[in-house]
């Protein structure tokens, strides 16, 4: 049996909750928004025998540009945010119309990175998803582009968001529809010898070496951003499939256990707990702790908590409970975690033994600067 088919026979029967991401390049043909393709994809989604589905959709900017009669892609952040403000209404109207025609209810959810980085808002968002899915609705998710400047500047696509949403709701599968038929050994647009990779057991340097993004005209993501999204999802124990959304019938083929479609990225055996995945991939570090060799061994090799004795330098301003980056002497990030002490207090106790915390600070929240339950060791290559 083909390797992808073999894995799909194991994965698809358990795929009861699925996130499907549709990018701008799928919904726009370069001349305008492709309403017919959206309708076709909605039909394919509704025909799937999947109890619970979440749709992460780009396209608001493309719709808004058409409504504002701007043929060229908006270049500045304010232009794109204005287009998103206009286009989000039209995009959701289209989804509501086509899902309703098939007896399905949709719900709009606009998120920013901060919504998922803030623990309380993260939990509230998860509760909202749970209620909508239990009611049989299809949440349609997009970044809140009208207010989230950093999303435009730092993310530029919904690939990252789709992986975070998949983790948030505990999805069984993430499907990313791209404008190519999956990951290739080289750029298929420029190399006729490029071959599609059917199954990726794990994303390593060899797999990363296959990706060379080229400039694109509609979407802002590329295969590199999709690969990063797949890496985040699989690290959380969620398999991911990247497939070509430009062709009719792509979703039936993706969910056909006997079809070899796109690239299947296998979930990793050592799953990060949901909290640790949130720390590693959602939070933005507010500061940096430099660790000595002993602390590095304790954290990386022995899975122990970080103590103040092993900290050599502190940079940034942060409070207790914030996320910080832990780096080696050469600046390589090796871990992230939630600190028990703020930067000012850590500056006073760094390099000291834990039994000196109380005398120095006048209080003590614990022996650890970062407890091992709040500490995530990162891969050497990100």
HELIX and SHEET records of a PDB file:
HELIX    1   1 UNK A    3  UNK A   11  1                                   9    
HELIX    2   2 UNK A   12  UNK A   14  5                                   3    
HELIX    3   3 UNK A   24  UNK A   27  1                                   4    
HELIX    4   4 UNK A   35  UNK A   47  1                                  13    
HELIX    5   5 UNK A   60  UNK A   67  1                                   8    
HELIX    6   6 UNK A   77  UNK A  100  1                                  24    
HELIX    7   7 UNK A  113  UNK A  117  1                                   5    
HELIX    8   8 UNK A  119  UNK A  134  1                                  16    
HELIX    9   9 UNK A  149  UNK A  150  1                                   2    
HELIX   10  10 UNK A  151  UNK A  155  3                                   5    
HELIX   11  11 UNK A  159  UNK A  169  1                                  11    
HELIX   12  12 UNK A  205  UNK A  208  1                                   4    
HELIX   13  13 UNK A  223  UNK A  235  1                                  13    
HELIX   14  14 UNK A  250  UNK A  254  1                                   5    
HELIX   15  15 UNK A  274  UNK A  281  1                                   8    
HELIX   16  16 UNK A  293  UNK A  296  1                                   4    
HELIX   17  17 UNK A  297  UNK A  301  3                                   5    
HELIX   18  18 UNK A  308  UNK A  310  5                                   3    
HELIX   19  19 UNK A  343  UNK A  349  1                                   7    
HELIX   20  20 UNK A  354  UNK A  356  5                                   3    
HELIX   21  21 UNK A  357  UNK A  361  1                                   5    
HELIX   22  22 UNK A  372  UNK A  374  5                                   3    
SHEET    1   A 8 UNK A 106  UNK A 111  0                                        
SHEET    2   A 8 UNK A 138  UNK A 143  1                                        
SHEET    3   A 8 UNK A  52  UNK A  57  1                                        
SHEET    4   A 8 UNK A  17  UNK A  22  1                                        
SHEET    5   A 8 UNK A 173  UNK A 178  1                                        
SHEET    6   A 8 UNK A 239  UNK A 244  1                                        
SHEET    7   A 8 UNK A 263  UNK A 265 -1                                        
SHEET    8   A 8 UNK A 199  UNK A 200  1                                        
SHEET    1   B 5 UNK A 311  UNK A 315  0                                        
SHEET    2   B 5 UNK A 287  UNK A 291 -1                                        
SHEET    3   B 5 UNK A 323  UNK A 327  1                                        
SHEET    4   B 5 UNK A 333  UNK A 338 -1                                        
SHEET    5   B 5 UNK A 375  UNK A 377 -1                                        
SHEET    1   C 2 UNK A 306  UNK A 307  0                                        
SHEET    2   C 2 UNK A 368  UNK A 370 -1                                        
END                                                                             
